[in-house]
Amino acid sequence: MRSRELPLKGKHVLITRGGEQGEKFCMDVASSGGVPHMVPLIDFRAHHDQNASYFVKTLNHYEWIIFTSKNGVHYFFQQIKGLVDEHLFHDGNIQFAVVGEKTKEALHRYRLPSRFMPNVYTAEDFAREFFDQGLTGKKVLIPKGNLASTTIADSFRVRGFTADEWIVYETYYPSKETDKLVQMLEEDLLDVAAFTSPSTFNHFMKIVNQHHLTKHAKQLLYAAIGTVTKRTIEQSGYTTHICPKTFTIDDMFNEICLYVKKQVDEGKD
């Protein structure tokens, strides 16, 4: 394979997401000639909501169940396992909506179809497109993470509908690899840092600030998924160099390749 076919040749890329997605991202970077460094700055665990028993008992009262992430799908079904007759979801009385393609795929693993998904994968666009299509829901349930916004719920409430938010999982910072990240920043080893959520960047900045690494962090190229993550990076005084129009890790990887290749072609490497 010729070097021109390796757009990330010699580039060190920080991957802040773990799990299957992080592993695939690592393989993509390596296959493009780059050197991946996976340091998960976000992880998830089940959350016990004090209203959980109420939501379980009244599931059949909801017209829509809206998922904003694949984690919401996973932890929702984990929470109701053994407590709810699965036939409840197949009689057509409850419809499902998702914010993005990955969430849709997660729902399909439970053999359930999504009735609605916005063209742009944000909470704001979900709300606008949902009502623009003439869809309605007097009572909806939104299983979500503890850091997720209330945008979708608020859009229903201002129209006089009931929108209940069930916190089924929580986001936390896995600190076990902090030393590894600090060392890479101190040595200026990294070229690109990729962030999949505001939380991953906020945890990154916590490390940067605690260890006085701002000078080193400013030298990186920053890639972000989504307008909210992009905004979070820029509000901290950093530049978002790469932000794909479609909010997926695959698209972010492709945009990183294009950006770095353009730099090389222009002699800015």
Summary of the structure (lengths in Angstrom):
residues: 269
radius of gyration: 20.4
end to end distance: 20.8
largest distance: 62.8
contacts: 832
relative contact order: 0.15
helix: 45%
strand: 18%
